[in-house]
Each structure stands twice: as structure tokens, then as C-alpha cells.
């Protein structure tokens, strides 16, 4: 079947110069799924700002026997960090299409695309991921677990990135800022974890990389970035008043729970350090 729900279904992934040669396992898993995508875009800037290096495109990405007419390298003039997998292919998307972003170090189950695309095309005023978590009352989807979007809901997201994300450390946390963009448009992110069970994942990691964003610490740690930028975005981003009130309530409720716990944790560390 070429299309799910008679709408184009696109997968997009990005990578780093140091990792691009290892992306084949991810692509193979996506091409061998129960449902094949219309396109798999490998979205790459010409130059990686993070690694300060150009990309050497591996031969298999030019192999017609492997890529067929599905896998296509999309070169992007601007490096959006990990968000390149979402923002990079937007000019190439047809209207009213479904896009699913994935990570380059994951091998996905055969049912991956069918389930998440079916959910997205059945409820187009939401986005979906196989795993979500909550920050300040909003659900955050994760690229490693697949994160789906309905193309009309993404209109304006590149401008959002350039105005509120570009030039900040938040560029490293695309799951958060893309979910925040959706929240300001009153588009909910929903979990479909029930389709795989409570203690399982839709993917297996294909390789270990100590430089992966999930391992960053200090000011670049994901929870630190979320705390540092949530209140700022809530204040600066234009959104309907009703949405702002709902997000503010969620943020304040979280602070009532998290802040005291964090103070107790710091106090305990101080006591241990002075013994």
C-alpha cells in the first residue's frame, strides 16, 4: 500500500557527521515495516555546527537498489540541530501530509509506522508518540519513540524556532521545543504506549554513542533546559489567552510539587557534604 489513509506519510531523520555511516540499520527497519512510508527523508545540513564538520554521505544513500524511490537525502542550508529532522524537510512536504520523525540510532518494530500513522490520520488535531512525559502540564513527545505531526499543524514552526530557540541551548532539546510549539497552538500530544505494553519500547538502540544528547549533563541536561526555558516561552510566545492560562496553571501546579522536593534534595546533599 503506497499511502495510509490516502495521505502522504513521510518519515524524517537527521544525523551527525560522526554517525551518518551507521544510519543504515535504522533505515532498513523503516523500509521493512508492515507499512512502507511514501518517503524517508534523511535531512542533513551541509555543515554540522555541533561537530564543526562537513558530512561525508555514505555510498548506500546513493544506492538505488537500497533507496529505491523512497529514501532521499535532503540537504538543508541551515543547521537546526536535532530539530533538522523536523524543520529540514518541511519545504519538501506536500500539503495535508503526515510526518513522523525518528532517531538515527534506533531500530524500529515492523508495526511502528502503521500504528503511529493510523493514530495521526485518525485524529489530525493532535500529535502522537509511543512515549510521552509531562512538563509544566504539557505532554512531550520523543523522537526516539517516534513523534508524528499533521503538516497543517506545523505551519509557523520554523519562525517559532528562529524567534525563540535559535541562539539558545534549547536548540539541543527538539522534543521539548516542538511540543511547546504545539501546546501554544492548543494541539495536544498523545501517547500510544498502550499499543506496545507498559514495559516495552517500539525500538531497540542500534549503537551506543557517549555524545548522544540523552547523556548530556549540567546546563545541557534535558531537565535543566526544560526548567530554564519553560517559563520564558510561556511569557514570550504569542498564544490564545485561554491556552496561556491553562499552561500557566500546569506550570504553577508542577512547581508546588517539584520545587519543595528539589529543595529537600539540595538540603540533603548539603548535610552529607558537611559531615
N, C-alpha and C positions, 0 to 999 in steps of 0.2 A: 504494500500500500504506500503510495507516494506521499499522501498527506493525511494528517489526523484531523478529523472534523472539517475537512475541506479548506483548511487554513494552513499556510506555510509554517512548518515547525523547524526552528533553527536552533542549533547548539553553538555556543561560542566558548572558546578557551583562550587564555593567553599563557605566556611563559617568560622565562628569563634566558639570556644567552647561555648561562651555565646549565640550564635544564632542558632546553628545547630538543636536544638529541634523545631525551628519554620520554618524550611525549607519545611515542608510538603506541605503547600499551593502553593508554587512555583512549586514543582514537580507535584502536581495534575493538575495545569493549563497546564503544558507542556505535560502531558500524555493524557489530554482530548482535545488537539487541533485537528483541522481539519486534520492535518497530524501528524503522530506519528514519533518520531525520531527512528533511529536504536538503539541508546544508549543514556542514560543520565548518564554522569559520575559526581559523587559527589566527587570532588578531595580535599582531606584533608591531610595536613601534620600530622605526629604523634604528633607534639608539636607546639603550636602556639607561635611564637616569640613575637607577638604583645600583647597577653593576658597572656603570660608566664604560659600556662596551657596545659594539655593534653585534648584530645577530648573524650567525652562520646558519643558513637554512639547510637542514639535513636533506639528503637525497630522496628519502622516502616521501617527503612532502611535495616532490615534483614527479613522483612515480604514478602514472595514470592507472596502472594496474591496482595500486593500493588506494589512491584517492578517488578514482572513478570520476564522476561529476559531482561528488558530494563534498569532499574535503577541499577547502580553498583557503590559501593564505591571504589574509587581508593586511596590508601594510598601512600603518597609521602614522600620520605626521606628528602627532602629539603623544607623549608618554603619559597615560593616565594612571600609572602604577598598576596594581592588580585590577583596578576598575577598567582597564583596557579591554578586558573580556566582555564588558557590558557596553561601554561607550564606543569602542572601536568599530564594531560592525553596524552601528545604528544607521549611518548613511546608506548602507547596502541593503537594509531591510525593506521589504515591501510593506505597504500599509496593512494593518489588521493581521499581523502575524504573531506567533508565539515564539519567544526566545528563551532558551534555558542556558544559564551559564554554569560551567563546571570548573573543577580544578585540574591542573596538569599532572598531578601526582596521584591520581585515583583511577582504579579500575572499577567500572560500574556494572551492576547486575543487568541481566537481559531485560528485566521488567522496568528498568529505570525510566526510560523516555516515555513509554506507553502510559504509565501511571501519572507522571507529573504533567505531561501534556494534556492528558484527558481531564485532569483536575482543572488546569488553566483554561482550557477551551470550554469547560462546563460552567465556569464562574469567572468571567472576564473582568470583573471589577475588584479582583483580588490578585495576590501573588502567592506562590506556593514553594515550600521546601520540605524535604524529608526530615529536617530537624530545624527547630526554631528555639530561641530563648528570648527572654523578656528584659528590656532595659527601659526604665522610666515609663513603663506601661505600654511600650510598643514591642511587637514581635520582630525579631531579627532573623532573616533567612541566612543560610550559609551556602556559599558556592561549592564547597566540598560535598555537600549533600544535595546539590542541585538547587537552583534558585530560578523560578520561572516568572516571566513577565508577559503581559499583553502589550503589544507595541504602542497603542494609543496612550497607555498609562505612563509611558516613558518620555513623552514629549515635554521638553524643558529640562531634562535631567542633565544634559551636558552643560547648560548655562548654570544650573544649580552647582555642579562640580566646580566650574570656573569661579563662581562668586563666593562659595562657602567652604570649599575643600582644598582647591589648588593653593599651594604655598604653605600648607599646614601639615602636621604629622598625620592628620586624619586621612591623608591620601593612602596610607597603608592599610586602612580598615574599610574596604569597599563594601563588605557585608553590612556594616553599620550605617554608612552614609547613604547607601542606596535604599536601605529600609527606612531611614529617616526621611528621605525624599518622598517615598510612597506615603508615609504617615502624614506628612504635611499636605498631601493631596487626598487624605482620608481613604487611602487604599490599604486594606488590611493584608498582612502577611499571615498565611495559614499553614499549619503543619499537616503533612500527610504521613506522619510516622506510623499511624495505625496500619498502613499498608505493608509494613515490614516487621512489626513487632517491637515491643518496648526495649529490648536489649540487643538490638541488631542495627546494622547500618546498611545503606544502599550501595556502599562501595568498600573496597579494600585499598589501602595505601600501596602504591606501586613501587615507591622508593623513599628512603629517608634522606632528608636534607636539613642539616642543622641551621641553615639560613632561612628556613621556612618562616613565614610571618607568624605562624602559630607559636613559635618558640621565642619570639621577641619579648624582651623584658624591659623593666624600667619605664621610662617615659613613652616607649613604643608599645608596651603591653596593651592588649586589646581592652581590658577593663579600665586601664588608665586613660586611654584615648576616649572611651565612651564617657567616663565621668567628666573629662576635661572639656568635651565639646557638646554634650547633650544640651546643657543649659544655654550655651552660646547659640546653638542652632535654633533652639526653642524661642529665643529672643529675637534673632536676626531674620529668620526666614519668613517670607510672606506666606500666610495661610489663612483659611477662614477662621473667624473668631471662635466658632464652636469647636473646631479642631484644636486650636491653641488651648482653650480651656480644658479640653479632655486630656491633652498631653501634659499640661501643667499639673493637673490633678494626679496623673500617674507618676510623674516625676517627684512630686512632693510626698506622695504616699511611699514611694521607694526610699526616699531619704529618711523618713521616720523609722524605717526598719533597718536600712543598711548603715546609716551614719552611726547610731549608737553601737552597733556591732563592730564597726571599724574602730571606734574609739576604745572599746574594750580590748580589742586585739592589739592596738598600739600600746595601751597601758600594760598589758601582759608582757609584751616584748620589752618595755622599759624596765619592768620589775625583774625579768630574767637577766637583762643586761647589767643591772646594778647589784646582783648577788655576788 
